Amino acid sequence: MTDGPSRRCGPSDPSGATDPVPGEAPAPAAAPPPPAGEPGAEQRLHVLTPLRRAWVPIAATFGIAAQQGDRVAEWAGGLSPVVRAAVLAAFVAFFAAYGFLSWWFTRYAVTATELRIRSGLLFRRTAHIRLDRIQAVDVTRPLLARVAGVAKLRLDVIGTEDKDELAFLDERTAVALRAELLARAAGFAPEQAACVGEAPQRELLRVRPRDLAVALALTLSAWAALPAAAAAAFAVSWYADGPWAFAALLPVLAAAWAGTFGRFLEEYDWRVAESPDGLRLDHGMLDRAHETVPPGRVQSVRIVEPLLWRRRGWVRVELSVAGSKNGVLVPVATRAAARELIARILPGADPEALEFAPAPRGAARWVVPVWWKGYALAVSPEVFAARHGRLCRRTDIVPHAKVQSVRLTQGPWQRARGVADVHVDHGADGTVTARLRAADEAAALLAAQADRSRTSRAGARPDRWMAAG
């Protein structure tokens, strides 16, 4: 580890044009990033990180004590006050030592080709993250971290499911490191990447807290979650004895919280902005998150239209991104605003221009009674789209260039009625299914979709992170 001199910043324009044009005012210079060590030098996390690391043994100790509550109380009752104080001091010293040592042995470094993270106290782990495989870098600020002025850096890497993270860094350091990693992933030279700074952004949409609250109140699942939680609590208090019986309530209460108040806190003050590194998402009341939708990595889009939202013209837009868990583009927006955002992440896709063909009435109603009316299919030169649902209508859209495979399935009852399902698999390990299509139509669709996907991939832009053209 080193506290070497700060790196000198050269011109940040990748084209190399540094001289101003005669007669024009020079562009305003971006704020310089905070001083960093020499390239490849190992750095440690923020000095407050040991406090976070110490919670691991503390939680484990309290868990064991809660499970063996009677024995712990009996054992502690037989000790003198001096011995109790000594035991408490020993525990505090152990927790502090664990947090300090885990922080001491955690280091990171940015080299010419990778981000290297070393961690582990007893079992050492070294993560080598190739810079050209990084597709998103998110900055999250939990409530206590915001008070302390620190942030967490989370990295989405192609080919991995779990995110590597650096927790915690000083807020300015986290923002500067994020900008450097994105610039390096975009192809900037190492000496320029450290000086590029945060890319500029332009806000496209902001969800008002009032609209979010009304949207959640008009969601049928939210109304169903609260009575279910109340009924479960009443049943447990009436029929069950003992404190452990209430543990059965935790999943129900957690689901009710996640679908109502928890969702409001998470999606509060949702903002969508456009920048050279993709669409940026900022949201959260207590825990503030700064996420990025990687350009070229969006595999499919889902438009969700709950029943009570339709009169207001509101929709929710969800995403499937290869190698990322960023699953929401906007929690609630008008159709026009959603249409504009979808066009930015899926060029050529226009949900309003799609003409959906319903499932055949004669056969489909015997396979899926009543709900068959919610199934429909639309195919345009750019996308494959399938719709399902009546109370809550969902429309899945996948570009032809993102299709990895096409399948046709037909159960025995479907064969008897002459219908089949066509499944389109995309690169985010997801599937868009056109259900209850006529058997001859499904067979023709299978062959045609395979051809469309092959020709679209041949002319598609590269998926390289932040690549242009």
NORRARA-V843727 format. One record per pair of residues at least 24 apart in sequence whose ideal C-beta (glycine too) atoms are under 8 Angstrom apart, sorted by the first residue. I is the first residue (numbers start at 1). J is the second residue. If there is no record, write none. Layout:
i=I j=J
i=I j=J
This chain:
i=1 j=41
i=1 j=42
i=1 j=43
i=1 j=44
i=1 j=107
i=2 j=37
i=2 j=38
i=2 j=41
i=2 j=42
i=3 j=37
i=4 j=37
i=4 j=38
i=4 j=41
i=5 j=38
i=6 j=35
i=6 j=36
i=7 j=36
i=7 j=38
i=7 j=39
i=7 j=191
i=7 j=194
i=7 j=195
i=8 j=191
i=9 j=191
i=9 j=192
i=9 j=194
i=9 j=195
i=10 j=191
i=10 j=192
i=10 j=195
i=11 j=192
i=12 j=188
i=12 j=192
i=12 j=195
i=12 j=196
i=12 j=197
i=14 j=187
i=14 j=188
i=14 j=192
i=30 j=196
i=30 j=197
i=30 j=198
i=31 j=197
i=32 j=195
i=32 j=197
i=33 j=172
i=33 j=176
i=33 j=179
i=33 j=180
i=33 j=194
i=33 j=195
i=33 j=197
i=34 j=170
i=34 j=172
i=34 j=173
i=34 j=176
i=36 j=176
i=36 j=180
i=36 j=194
i=39 j=110
i=39 j=111
i=39 j=112
i=39 j=190
i=39 j=194
i=40 j=109
i=40 j=110
i=40 j=111
i=40 j=112
i=41 j=109
i=42 j=107
i=42 j=108
i=42 j=109
i=42 j=116
i=42 j=118
i=43 j=107
i=43 j=108
i=43 j=109
i=44 j=103
i=44 j=104
i=44 j=106
i=44 j=107
i=45 j=103
i=45 j=106
i=45 j=108
i=45 j=166
i=45 j=167
i=45 j=168
i=45 j=169
i=46 j=150
i=46 j=168
i=46 j=169
i=46 j=170
i=46 j=173
i=47 j=103
i=48 j=148
i=48 j=150
i=48 j=168
i=49 j=99
i=49 j=103
i=49 j=106
i=49 j=167
i=49 j=168
i=50 j=96
i=50 j=99
i=50 j=100
i=50 j=102
i=50 j=103
i=51 j=99
i=52 j=99
i=52 j=167
i=52 j=168
i=53 j=98
i=53 j=99
i=53 j=102
i=53 j=103
i=54 j=95
i=54 j=96
i=54 j=98
i=54 j=99
i=56 j=98
i=57 j=94
i=57 j=95
i=57 j=98
i=58 j=95
i=61 j=91
i=108 j=166
i=110 j=177
i=110 j=180
i=110 j=181
i=110 j=184
i=112 j=190
i=115 j=155
i=115 j=181
i=117 j=164
i=117 j=166
i=127 j=164
i=129 j=155
i=129 j=157
i=129 j=164
i=130 j=157
i=131 j=181
i=131 j=184
i=131 j=185
i=132 j=185
i=132 j=464
i=132 j=465
i=133 j=157
i=133 j=158
i=133 j=159
i=134 j=158
i=134 j=181
i=134 j=182
i=134 j=185
i=134 j=465
i=135 j=185
i=135 j=294
i=135 j=297
i=135 j=322
i=135 j=323
i=135 j=324
i=135 j=465
i=136 j=278
i=136 j=291
i=136 j=292
i=136 j=293
i=136 j=294
i=136 j=297
i=136 j=321
i=136 j=324
i=136 j=326
i=137 j=178
i=137 j=181
i=137 j=182
i=137 j=292
i=138 j=163
i=138 j=289
i=138 j=290
i=138 j=291
i=138 j=292
i=138 j=326
i=139 j=174
i=139 j=175
i=139 j=178
i=139 j=289
i=139 j=290
i=140 j=287
i=140 j=288
i=140 j=289
i=140 j=290
i=141 j=171
i=141 j=284
i=141 j=287
i=141 j=288
i=141 j=289
i=141 j=290
i=142 j=286
i=142 j=287
i=143 j=286
i=143 j=287
i=146 j=288
i=150 j=174
i=151 j=175
i=153 j=177
i=153 j=178
i=155 j=181
i=156 j=294
i=156 j=321
i=156 j=323
i=156 j=324
i=156 j=325
i=156 j=326
i=157 j=323
i=158 j=322
i=158 j=323
i=159 j=323
i=160 j=323
i=161 j=323
i=163 j=325
i=182 j=277
i=182 j=466
i=185 j=465
i=185 j=466
i=186 j=276
i=186 j=277
i=186 j=465
i=186 j=466
i=186 j=467
i=187 j=466
i=187 j=467
i=199 j=275
i=199 j=276
i=199 j=277
i=200 j=275
i=200 j=276
i=201 j=273
i=201 j=274
i=201 j=275
i=201 j=280
i=202 j=273
i=202 j=274
i=202 j=275
i=203 j=271
i=203 j=272
i=203 j=273
i=204 j=272
i=204 j=273
i=204 j=274
i=204 j=279
i=204 j=340
i=204 j=341
i=204 j=344
i=205 j=271
i=205 j=272
i=205 j=330
i=205 j=333
i=205 j=337
i=205 j=341
i=206 j=269
i=206 j=270
i=206 j=271
i=206 j=272
i=207 j=267
i=207 j=269
i=207 j=270
i=207 j=271
i=207 j=330
i=207 j=331
i=207 j=332
i=207 j=333
i=209 j=268
i=209 j=269
i=211 j=314
i=211 j=332
i=212 j=264
i=212 j=267
i=212 j=268
i=212 j=270
i=212 j=331
i=212 j=332
i=213 j=264
i=215 j=309
i=215 j=314
i=215 j=316
i=215 j=331
i=215 j=332
i=216 j=260
i=216 j=263
i=216 j=264
i=218 j=306
i=218 j=308
i=218 j=309
i=218 j=312
i=219 j=259
i=219 j=306
i=219 j=308
i=219 j=309
i=220 j=306
i=220 j=307
i=220 j=308
i=220 j=391
i=220 j=392
i=221 j=259
i=221 j=392
i=222 j=259
i=222 j=260
i=225 j=255
i=225 j=256
i=225 j=259
i=225 j=260
i=226 j=256
i=226 j=260
i=228 j=252
i=228 j=255
i=228 j=256
i=229 j=253
i=229 j=255
i=229 j=256
i=263 j=331
i=267 j=328
i=267 j=331
i=270 j=330
i=270 j=331
i=272 j=329
i=272 j=330
i=272 j=341
i=274 j=344
i=276 j=466
i=277 j=466
i=278 j=466
i=279 j=329
i=279 j=341
i=279 j=344
i=279 j=345
i=281 j=326
i=281 j=328
i=281 j=329
i=291 j=326
i=292 j=326
i=293 j=319
i=293 j=321
i=293 j=326
i=293 j=329
i=293 j=345
i=294 j=321
i=294 j=324
i=294 j=465
i=295 j=345
i=295 j=465
i=295 j=466
i=296 j=461
i=296 j=462
i=296 j=463
i=296 j=464
i=296 j=465
i=296 j=467
i=297 j=321
i=297 j=322
i=297 j=323
i=297 j=324
i=297 j=463
i=297 j=465
i=298 j=345
i=298 j=346
i=299 j=398
i=299 j=402
i=299 j=426
i=299 j=427
i=299 j=428
i=299 j=430
i=300 j=396
i=300 j=397
i=300 j=398
i=300 j=402
i=300 j=426
i=300 j=428
i=300 j=430
i=300 j=432
i=301 j=329
i=301 j=342
i=301 j=345
i=301 j=346
i=301 j=349
i=301 j=396
i=301 j=397
i=301 j=398
i=302 j=394
i=302 j=395
i=302 j=396
i=302 j=397
i=303 j=338
i=303 j=342
i=303 j=351
i=303 j=394
i=303 j=395
i=303 j=397
i=304 j=392
i=304 j=393
i=304 j=394
i=305 j=392
i=305 j=393
i=305 j=394
i=305 j=395
i=306 j=391
i=306 j=392
i=307 j=391
i=307 j=392
i=310 j=393
i=317 j=341
i=317 j=342
i=319 j=345
i=320 j=426
i=320 j=428
i=320 j=430
i=321 j=428
i=322 j=427
i=322 j=428
i=323 j=428
i=342 j=397
i=346 j=382
i=346 j=383
i=346 j=397
i=346 j=399
i=348 j=381
i=348 j=382
i=348 j=383
i=348 j=399
i=349 j=382
i=349 j=383
i=349 j=397
i=349 j=399
i=350 j=380
i=351 j=385
i=351 j=395
i=351 j=397
i=353 j=380
i=354 j=378
i=354 j=380
i=354 j=383
i=354 j=385
i=354 j=397
i=356 j=385
i=356 j=387
i=359 j=419
i=359 j=435
i=359 j=436
i=359 j=437
i=360 j=419
i=360 j=436
i=360 j=437
i=360 j=438
i=363 j=417
i=363 j=418
i=363 j=419
i=363 j=436
i=363 j=438
i=364 j=417
i=364 j=419
i=364 j=436
i=366 j=417
i=367 j=413
i=367 j=414
i=367 j=417
i=367 j=419
i=367 j=436
i=368 j=435
i=368 j=436
i=372 j=436
i=375 j=434
i=375 j=435
i=375 j=436
i=377 j=434
i=377 j=437
i=377 j=445
i=379 j=445
i=379 j=448
i=379 j=449
i=379 j=452
i=384 j=424
i=384 j=432
i=384 j=434
i=384 j=449
i=384 j=452
i=385 j=432
i=386 j=424
i=386 j=432
i=386 j=433
i=386 j=434
i=386 j=435
i=388 j=433
i=388 j=435
i=396 j=432
i=397 j=432
i=398 j=424
i=398 j=426
i=398 j=432
i=399 j=456
i=400 j=449
i=400 j=452
i=400 j=453
i=400 j=455
i=400 j=456
i=400 j=457
i=401 j=453
i=401 j=456
i=401 j=457
i=401 j=459
i=401 j=460
i=402 j=426
i=402 j=427
i=403 j=449
i=403 j=452
i=403 j=453
i=403 j=456
i=406 j=446
i=406 j=449
i=406 j=450
i=406 j=453
i=407 j=446
i=408 j=442
i=408 j=443
i=408 j=446
i=410 j=439
i=410 j=442
i=415 j=439
i=422 j=446
i=422 j=449
i=424 j=449
